[in-house]
Amino acid sequence: MFENLTEKLDAVFKKLKGRSRLDEENIQGALKEIRMALLEADVNFKVVKSFIEDVKTRSLGQEVVESISPGQQVVKIVHDRLVELMGGTSSQLRFGSRFPAPIMLVGLQGSGKTTTAVKLAKYITKQGKRTLLVSVDVYRPAAMDQLRILGKDASMPVFDAGDVKDPVTICRRAVEGAKSRGYEALVIDTAGRLHIDLEMMAELSRIKEAVQPAEILFVADAMTGQEAVNVAATFNERLGIDGVIMTKLDGDARGGAALSLKAVMGKPIKFVGVGEKVEALEVFHPDRMATRILGMGDIISLVEKAQATVDEQQARELEKKIRKNEFTLEDFRNQLLQIKKMGSLKDIFSMIPGMNKIKALKQIDPDEKELVRVTAIIDSMTKKERQNHLLIDGQRRKRIALGSGTTVQDVNRLLKNYGDMRKIMKKMTSKEGMKALRRGNFPF
């Protein structure tokens, strides 16, 4: 996500950081490039105009011009303005005092509502609230069956509406059923259309009146860009929504919709979908997203993901190895298997400061077959080779390739990626590296 924008901003900031002082002329040049980068990322043009004017005013302030590191100061200004643009702070779900708390998902057909409903229910359950799912999409063929199947795969209960065909009646019965069975939250998957129409809005209004939802969340498809922002604004105007869940953000290298939503309609993005797995729904943190957009990574989110999948004792042992520069190929394989549980490697690498600047790692986004190949290569090595990669010469590479059913090129690629990772870990754990990380300027 935001890959194109990150690369363009990184190029702009590299020029600024190389200057000993900043004046109106070079700041204007940088802002022109930033403006183009934002527009190419499909950010709303009015939002871009306001953003650039604000950054210009702050950048020409006396504290920046006289700063020891003016380039860094401008980066901080852009970062802070990005955080403000996306809402400032993360917005939590509100459940209110009702029992159960209805959470109503709305949006157009194809935005990913049904999948998101299951992901959201799973998230709420992990927060300690028993959650029930219900589909009121009586129009789309097999819509209710789809929710039932997805719910079963995710071990989430789904309310059975039987032969009832009226969405409002289904909602009322689902609320009563959830209440009688002790559920604390009810996620309602409503019907969508290909386009907004009066009939759909009238039905959603009736459901809203009947169940008095604690939250109405609009599900937006990031791949549709500014159209997602326009549709969200229309839903908010006619129905009144409390926030947005943006899906398919991992598939949109521009990401402009995420930067425009809060400014255009005044409603926060509460969650983002970053993959197909049921766990691939993340709370939207504006500050963390801003650091990722600027190529500074997102260590906090990475740690949270790791805590959910990695054994604490194993993590402590791995930390010691990394600090002592004893991270072996065997550790590398084990970590790949752990990372697999956390999401795609490309997504994980994007959370690590400076990773976006390493060409070899930017290309890594292995599928299941790639993971099997990497594991097979490492398993074909001797224990000594896994402990000390420097032993692996040309002859050994041929033997490993033959034993793993791969090519020497595959082995070379793995060793190069592993070597790059070791270098990064060594720099990150050094005193200079830790200082650079705190400054947000990690040199690679």
C-alpha positions as CSV (number, residue, x, y, z in Angstrom):
1,M,0.0,0.0,0.0
2,F,1.1,3.6,-0.8
3,E,4.2,2.1,-2.5
4,N,4.3,4.7,-5.3
5,L,3.7,7.6,-3.0
6,T,6.4,6.4,-0.6
7,E,9.0,6.1,-3.3
8,K,8.3,9.6,-4.6
9,L,8.3,11.3,-1.2
10,D,11.5,9.5,-0.3
11,A,13.2,11.0,-3.4
12,V,12.0,14.5,-2.5
13,F,13.2,14.2,1.1
14,K,16.5,12.9,0.1
15,K,17.1,16.1,-1.8
16,L,16.0,18.2,1.1
17,K,18.2,16.4,3.6
18,G,21.2,17.1,1.5
19,R,20.9,20.8,1.8
20,S,22.6,22.8,4.6
21,R,19.8,25.4,4.6
22,L,16.4,25.9,3.1
23,D,14.8,28.9,1.5
24,E,11.5,29.6,-0.2
25,E,12.9,28.6,-3.6
26,N,14.0,25.0,-2.7
27,I,11.0,24.5,-0.4
28,Q,8.7,25.5,-3.3
29,G,10.4,23.0,-5.6
30,A,10.0,20.2,-3.0
31,L,6.4,21.1,-2.4
32,K,5.7,21.0,-6.2
33,E,7.0,17.4,-6.3
34,I,5.0,16.5,-3.2
35,R,1.9,18.0,-4.7
36,M,2.4,15.9,-7.9
37,A,3.1,12.7,-5.8
38,L,-0.2,13.2,-3.8
39,L,-2.2,13.8,-6.9
40,E,-0.8,10.8,-8.6
41,A,-1.7,8.8,-5.5
42,D,-5.3,9.8,-6.2
43,V,-5.6,12.1,-3.2
44,N,-8.6,14.5,-3.5
45,F,-7.3,17.7,-5.2
46,K,-8.9,20.1,-2.6
47,V,-7.2,18.0,0.1
48,V,-3.9,18.3,-1.7
49,K,-4.2,22.1,-2.1
50,S,-4.9,22.6,1.6
51,F,-2.2,20.1,2.6
52,I,0.5,21.9,0.5
53,E,-0.4,25.3,1.7
54,D,-0.3,24.3,5.3
55,V,3.1,22.5,4.9
56,K,4.5,25.5,3.1
57,T,3.4,27.9,5.9
58,R,5.0,25.6,8.5
59,S,8.1,24.9,6.5
60,L,8.9,28.6,6.0
61,G,8.7,29.2,9.7
62,Q,11.7,30.6,11.5
63,E,12.3,27.4,13.5
64,V,12.8,25.4,10.2
65,V,15.0,28.0,8.4
66,E,17.3,28.2,11.4
67,S,17.2,24.5,12.2
68,I,20.4,22.5,12.4
69,S,18.7,19.9,10.2
70,P,16.1,21.8,8.1
71,G,15.5,18.8,5.8
72,Q,14.5,16.7,8.8
73,Q,12.3,19.4,10.1
74,V,10.3,19.5,6.9
75,V,10.0,15.7,7.0
76,K,8.5,16.0,10.5
77,I,6.1,18.7,9.3
78,V,4.9,16.5,6.5
79,H,4.6,13.6,8.9
80,D,2.6,15.6,11.4
81,R,0.3,17.0,8.7
82,L,-0.3,13.5,7.3
83,V,-1.4,12.3,10.8
84,E,-3.8,15.3,11.1
85,L,-5.1,14.6,7.6
86,M,-6.0,11.0,8.5
87,G,-7.7,11.9,11.8
88,G,-5.0,12.4,14.3
89,T,-5.8,9.4,16.5
90,S,-7.3,5.9,16.0
91,S,-11.0,5.7,16.5
92,Q,-12.3,2.7,18.6
93,L,-15.6,0.9,18.1
94,R,-18.4,2.1,20.4
95,F,-20.6,-0.6,21.8
96,G,-22.7,1.6,24.1
97,S,-24.8,0.1,26.9
98,R,-27.2,-2.0,24.8
99,F,-27.1,-5.8,25.0
100,P,-26.3,-7.0,22.4
101,A,-24.6,-4.0,20.6
102,P,-25.6,-4.1,16.9
103,I,-22.8,-3.1,14.4
104,M,-24.3,-2.4,11.0
105,L,-22.1,-2.7,7.9
106,V,-23.2,-0.8,4.7
107,G,-21.7,-0.3,1.3
108,L,-22.0,-1.1,-2.4
109,Q,-21.9,-4.6,-3.8
110,G,-18.4,-5.9,-4.4
111,S,-16.8,-3.8,-1.7
112,G,-16.1,-6.8,0.5
113,K,-18.8,-6.4,3.1
114,T,-19.5,-10.1,3.8
115,T,-15.8,-11.0,4.2
116,T,-15.3,-7.9,6.3
117,A,-18.3,-8.8,8.5
118,V,-16.6,-12.1,9.4
119,K,-13.2,-10.3,10.0
120,L,-14.9,-7.7,12.2
121,A,-16.8,-10.3,14.2
122,K,-13.5,-12.2,14.8
123,Y,-11.8,-9.0,15.9
124,I,-14.6,-8.2,18.4
125,T,-14.5,-11.7,19.7
126,K,-10.7,-11.4,20.3
127,Q,-11.5,-8.3,22.3
128,G,-13.5,-10.4,24.7
129,K,-17.0,-9.9,23.5
130,R,-19.2,-12.9,22.3
131,T,-20.3,-12.0,18.8
132,L,-23.0,-13.2,16.4
133,L,-23.2,-12.7,12.7
134,V,-26.3,-12.2,10.6
135,S,-26.9,-11.6,6.9
136,V,-29.9,-9.6,5.7
137,D,-29.0,-9.7,2.1
138,V,-32.0,-11.4,0.7
139,Y,-31.3,-10.3,-2.9
140,R,-27.9,-11.5,-3.9
141,P,-28.0,-15.3,-4.8
142,A,-26.3,-17.4,-2.0
143,A,-25.4,-14.2,0.0
144,M,-26.6,-15.8,3.2
145,D,-24.9,-19.1,2.4
146,Q,-21.6,-17.2,1.8
147,L,-21.7,-15.7,5.2
148,R,-22.6,-19.0,6.8
149,I,-19.6,-20.8,5.1
150,L,-17.1,-18.0,5.9
151,G,-18.4,-17.9,9.5
152,K,-17.9,-21.7,9.8
153,D,-14.4,-21.5,8.4
154,A,-13.6,-18.7,11.0
155,S,-15.4,-20.6,13.8
156,M,-17.9,-17.7,14.1
157,P,-21.6,-18.3,14.8
158,V,-24.1,-17.1,12.2
159,F,-27.8,-16.5,12.9
160,D,-30.1,-18.6,10.8
161,A,-33.0,-16.5,9.4
162,G,-34.8,-19.6,8.1
163,D,-37.3,-18.7,5.3
164,V,-37.8,-15.1,6.4
165,K,-37.3,-12.7,3.4
166,D,-37.8,-9.3,5.1
167,P,-34.5,-7.7,6.1
168,V,-36.0,-5.7,9.0
169,T,-37.7,-8.8,10.5
170,I,-34.5,-10.8,10.2
171,C,-32.6,-8.0,12.1
172,R,-35.2,-7.9,14.9
173,R,-35.1,-11.7,15.3
174,A,-31.3,-11.7,15.2
175,V,-31.2,-9.1,18.0
176,E,-33.6,-11.2,20.1
177,G,-31.7,-14.4,19.3
178,A,-28.4,-12.8,20.2
179,K,-29.8,-11.5,23.5
180,S,-31.4,-14.8,24.5
181,R,-28.1,-16.6,23.8
182,G,-25.9,-14.2,25.7
183,Y,-24.1,-12.5,22.8
184,E,-22.7,-9.1,23.5
185,A,-22.4,-7.9,19.8
186,L,-24.2,-8.5,16.6
187,V,-22.6,-7.8,13.3
188,I,-25.1,-7.1,10.5
189,D,-24.1,-7.7,6.9
190,T,-26.6,-5.6,4.9
191,A,-27.4,-5.9,1.2
192,G,-25.6,-3.7,-1.4
193,R,-26.2,-2.6,-4.9
194,L,-23.9,-1.8,-7.8
195,H,-24.9,1.8,-7.4
196,I,-26.7,3.9,-4.8
197,D,-30.5,3.9,-5.2
198,L,-33.4,5.2,-3.2
199,E,-34.7,1.6,-2.5
200,M,-31.5,0.5,-0.9
201,M,-31.2,3.7,1.3
202,A,-34.8,3.3,2.4
203,E,-34.2,-0.3,3.5
204,L,-31.1,0.7,5.4
205,S,-32.9,3.5,7.1
206,R,-35.6,1.0,8.2
207,I,-33.0,-1.4,9.6
208,K,-31.3,1.5,11.4
209,E,-34.6,2.6,13.0
210,A,-35.5,-1.0,13.9
211,V,-32.2,-2.0,15.6
212,Q,-30.7,1.4,16.7
213,P,-27.2,0.3,15.9
214,A,-24.3,1.2,18.2
215,E,-22.2,1.8,15.0
216,I,-22.9,2.1,11.3
217,L,-19.7,1.4,9.4
218,F,-19.3,2.0,5.7
219,V,-17.2,-0.6,3.9
220,A,-15.1,1.1,1.1
221,D,-13.1,-0.6,-1.6
222,A,-9.7,1.2,-1.7
223,M,-9.2,0.0,-5.3
224,T,-11.9,2.4,-6.5
225,G,-10.0,5.4,-5.3
226,Q,-11.8,8.7,-5.1
227,E,-15.1,7.1,-6.1
228,A,-15.0,5.3,-2.7
229,V,-14.7,8.7,-1.0
230,N,-17.7,10.1,-3.0
231,V,-19.9,7.1,-2.3
232,A,-19.0,7.2,1.4
233,A,-19.9,10.9,1.6
234,T,-23.3,10.0,0.0
235,F,-24.0,7.2,2.5
236,N,-23.1,9.6,5.3
237,E,-25.4,12.3,4.0
238,R,-28.4,10.0,3.6
239,L,-27.9,7.5,6.4
240,G,-25.4,8.9,8.9
241,I,-22.3,6.7,9.4
242,D,-19.9,6.5,12.3
243,G,-16.8,5.4,10.5
244,V,-15.2,3.6,7.6
245,I,-13.6,0.2,7.0
246,M,-11.3,0.4,4.0
247,T,-10.8,-3.0,2.3
248,K,-8.2,-4.1,-0.2
249,L,-5.7,-1.4,0.9
250,D,-2.9,-4.0,0.4
251,G,-3.8,-4.1,-3.3
252,D,-3.8,-0.3,-3.9
253,A,-0.2,1.0,-4.4
254,R,-1.6,4.6,-4.4
255,G,-3.8,4.7,-1.4
256,G,-5.2,8.2,-2.0
257,A,-8.7,7.3,-0.8
258,A,-7.3,6.6,2.7
259,L,-5.7,10.1,2.8
260,S,-8.8,11.9,1.6
261,L,-11.7,10.3,3.5
262,K,-11.4,12.1,6.9
263,A,-10.8,15.5,5.3
264,V,-13.7,15.2,2.8
265,M,-16.4,13.7,5.0
266,G,-15.3,14.2,8.6
267,K,-15.7,10.5,9.5
268,P,-12.7,8.4,10.6
269,I,-11.3,5.2,9.1
270,K,-11.6,2.7,11.9
271,F,-10.3,-0.4,10.3
272,V,-8.3,-1.4,7.1
273,G,-8.4,-4.8,5.4
274,V,-4.9,-5.9,4.4
275,G,-5.3,-9.4,3.1
276,E,-7.7,-12.3,2.6
277,K,-7.2,-14.1,5.9
278,V,-9.8,-13.6,8.6
279,E,-7.1,-12.0,10.8
280,A,-6.2,-9.5,8.1
281,L,-8.2,-6.6,9.6
282,E,-6.2,-3.9,11.4
283,V,-7.2,-1.0,13.5
284,F,-6.4,2.2,11.6
285,H,-3.7,4.2,13.3
286,P,-3.1,7.6,11.5
287,D,0.3,8.1,13.1
288,R,1.5,4.6,12.2
289,M,0.2,4.9,8.7
290,A,2.0,8.2,8.3
291,T,5.3,6.7,9.3
292,R,4.8,3.9,6.8
293,I,3.9,6.3,4.0
294,L,7.2,8.2,4.7
295,G,9.2,4.9,4.6
296,M,9.9,5.0,8.3
297,G,8.2,1.6,9.0
298,D,5.7,0.7,11.7
299,I,7.5,-1.1,14.5
300,I,4.5,-0.9,16.9
301,S,2.2,-2.7,14.6
302,L,4.9,-5.2,13.8
303,V,5.4,-5.9,17.5
304,E,1.7,-6.3,18.0
305,K,1.5,-8.8,15.2
306,A,4.5,-10.7,16.5
307,Q,3.1,-10.9,20.0
308,A,-0.1,-12.5,18.6
309,T,1.9,-15.3,16.8
310,V,5.3,-15.7,18.4
311,D,6.1,-17.6,21.6
312,E,7.5,-15.1,24.1
313,Q,10.4,-17.3,25.2
314,Q,11.4,-17.9,21.5
315,A,11.2,-14.2,20.9
316,R,13.6,-13.5,23.7
317,E,16.1,-16.1,22.5
318,L,15.9,-14.7,18.9
319,E,16.5,-11.1,20.2
320,K,19.7,-12.3,21.9
321,K,20.9,-13.9,18.7
322,I,20.2,-10.8,16.7
323,R,22.1,-8.6,19.1
324,K,25.0,-11.0,19.0
325,N,24.8,-11.2,15.2
326,E,24.2,-14.9,15.5
327,F,21.0,-15.0,13.3
328,T,21.4,-18.3,11.4
329,L,19.8,-19.7,8.3
330,E,17.8,-22.1,10.6
331,D,16.5,-19.1,12.5
332,F,15.7,-17.5,9.1
333,R,13.6,-20.5,8.1
334,N,11.8,-20.6,11.5
335,Q,11.1,-16.9,11.2
336,L,9.7,-17.2,7.7
337,L,7.2,-19.8,9.1
338,Q,6.2,-17.4,11.9
339,I,5.9,-14.5,9.5
340,K,3.7,-16.6,7.3
341,K,1.2,-16.6,10.2
342,M,1.4,-12.8,10.5
343,G,0.8,-12.0,6.8
344,S,2.7,-11.5,3.6
345,L,6.4,-10.8,3.9
346,K,6.0,-7.7,1.8
347,D,3.5,-6.3,4.3
348,I,5.8,-7.2,7.2
349,F,8.9,-5.7,5.6
350,S,7.0,-2.4,5.0
351,M,6.7,-2.1,8.8
352,I,10.5,-2.2,9.3
353,P,12.3,1.2,8.9
354,G,14.4,1.4,5.8
355,M,13.2,-1.9,4.3
356,N,11.5,0.0,1.4
357,K,14.9,1.2,0.2
358,I,16.4,-2.3,-0.3
359,K,15.7,-3.5,-3.8
360,A,16.2,-7.1,-3.1
361,L,13.7,-7.2,-0.3
362,K,11.1,-5.0,-2.1
363,Q,10.7,-7.8,-4.6
364,I,10.0,-10.4,-1.9
365,D,6.3,-11.4,-1.6
366,P,6.4,-15.2,-1.7
367,D,3.3,-17.3,-2.1
368,E,2.9,-20.8,-0.6
369,K,5.1,-22.4,-3.3
370,E,7.9,-19.9,-2.6
371,L,7.8,-20.6,1.1
372,V,8.0,-24.4,0.4
373,R,11.0,-23.7,-1.9
374,V,12.8,-21.7,0.7
375,T,12.2,-24.2,3.4
376,A,13.3,-27.1,1.1
377,I,16.6,-25.2,0.3
378,I,17.4,-24.7,4.0
379,D,16.4,-28.2,4.9
380,S,18.8,-29.5,2.2
381,M,21.8,-27.9,4.0
382,T,23.9,-29.6,6.6
383,K,23.6,-28.5,10.2
384,K,27.0,-26.7,9.9
385,E,25.9,-24.9,6.8
386,R,22.7,-23.7,8.5
387,Q,24.8,-22.5,11.4
388,N,27.4,-20.8,9.2
389,H,26.4,-19.7,5.7
390,L,29.9,-18.7,4.8
391,L,30.7,-22.4,4.4
392,I,28.4,-22.6,1.4
393,D,30.7,-22.4,-1.7
394,G,29.9,-23.2,-5.3
395,Q,30.0,-26.9,-5.0
396,R,27.8,-26.9,-1.9
397,R,25.3,-24.7,-3.7
398,K,25.0,-27.2,-6.5
399,R,24.5,-30.0,-4.0
400,I,21.8,-28.0,-2.0
401,A,20.0,-27.1,-5.3
402,L,20.0,-30.8,-6.3
403,G,18.8,-31.9,-2.9
404,S,16.0,-29.4,-2.7
405,G,14.8,-29.7,-6.3
406,T,15.6,-26.1,-7.1
407,T,18.3,-24.3,-9.1
408,V,21.6,-22.7,-8.1
409,Q,20.0,-19.4,-8.8
410,D,17.3,-20.1,-6.3
411,V,19.9,-20.9,-3.7
412,N,21.9,-17.8,-4.5
413,R,18.8,-15.6,-4.2
414,L,18.0,-17.0,-0.8
415,L,21.5,-16.5,0.5
416,K,21.5,-12.9,-0.8
417,N,18.2,-12.1,0.9
418,Y,19.4,-13.7,4.1
419,G,22.7,-11.8,3.9
420,D,20.8,-8.5,3.4
421,M,18.6,-9.2,6.4
422,R,21.7,-9.9,8.6
423,K,23.2,-6.6,7.6
424,I,20.0,-4.7,8.4
425,M,19.7,-6.5,11.8
426,K,23.3,-5.7,12.6
427,K,22.8,-2.0,11.8
428,M,19.5,-1.8,13.6
429,T,20.9,-3.2,16.8
430,S,24.0,-1.0,16.8
431,K,24.1,2.2,18.9
432,E,24.3,4.3,15.8
433,G,21.4,2.4,14.2
434,M,19.2,2.8,17.3
435,K,19.9,6.6,17.3
436,A,19.1,6.8,13.6
437,L,15.8,4.9,14.1
438,R,14.7,7.3,16.8
439,R,15.5,10.2,14.3
440,G,13.5,8.4,11.6
441,N,16.6,8.5,9.3
442,F,18.0,5.0,9.2
443,P,20.9,4.8,6.6
444,F,21.0,1.8,4.3
